[in-house]
Amino acid sequence: MGEGPRGLRGVRQGEPPVTSRVLRVVNGLLLMGLLFFSLLAWPSLPERIPFHLGWDGRGDRWGPKSFLGWFGLPLVAVALSLLFAWLVRGLPRRPQWVNLPDFRRASDLPEPVRGQVLKLVVEFLGLIQTGVLVIFSLVQYAMYRAAMGRPAGELLVVVLVLAVLSGPILLVVLFVRYRQLVAGGGAGGG
């Protein structure tokens, strides 16, 4: 996909940048994997399953095996994925939804820059979705392990590190790329 006005047309026509298409496939695979794992694990779950895990990976709140108790997290993942998809589809038509680091809205930017910034925001949303799906998948697997009597404390450390570090790192990358785009007038590519 080209840059400047051509890139903006691509965003308006709903043709996402390559990175966004790759992230969409990755996120679709992660979501399908979470759902598939949850479906496969369901028959082998004991009659009582953990609803919450302590820091050691052991269940500290238990309840009866139920559809919502086991599939609640995957259903939230589906709902969040639908929300992300709706946002990505709506951003090109409603750039005023995007607040930028320097207290401007995307709709206030010049056309070539706006298209590049909207692509950047779409990629950012895709990366956030990837992080959420990875974390949800790890938590679901840790819940399964705890239900089967095999605590997964090491997985919770990974979840904590991902949750704490990924957000700030992604925000810094977004801010730096945004500054480069605005300084370069959108011609810097994306």
Secondary structure as UniProt FT lines:
FT   HELIX           5..12
FT   TURN            13..14
FT   HELIX           18..41
FT   HELIX           42..44
FT   STRAND          48..53
FT   TURN            55..56
FT   STRAND          59..64
FT   HELIX           67..90
FT   TURN            91..93
FT   HELIX           95..97
FT   TURN            101..102
FT   HELIX           106..108
FT   HELIX           111..147
FT   TURN            148..149
FT   HELIX           153..184
FT   TURN            185..188
//
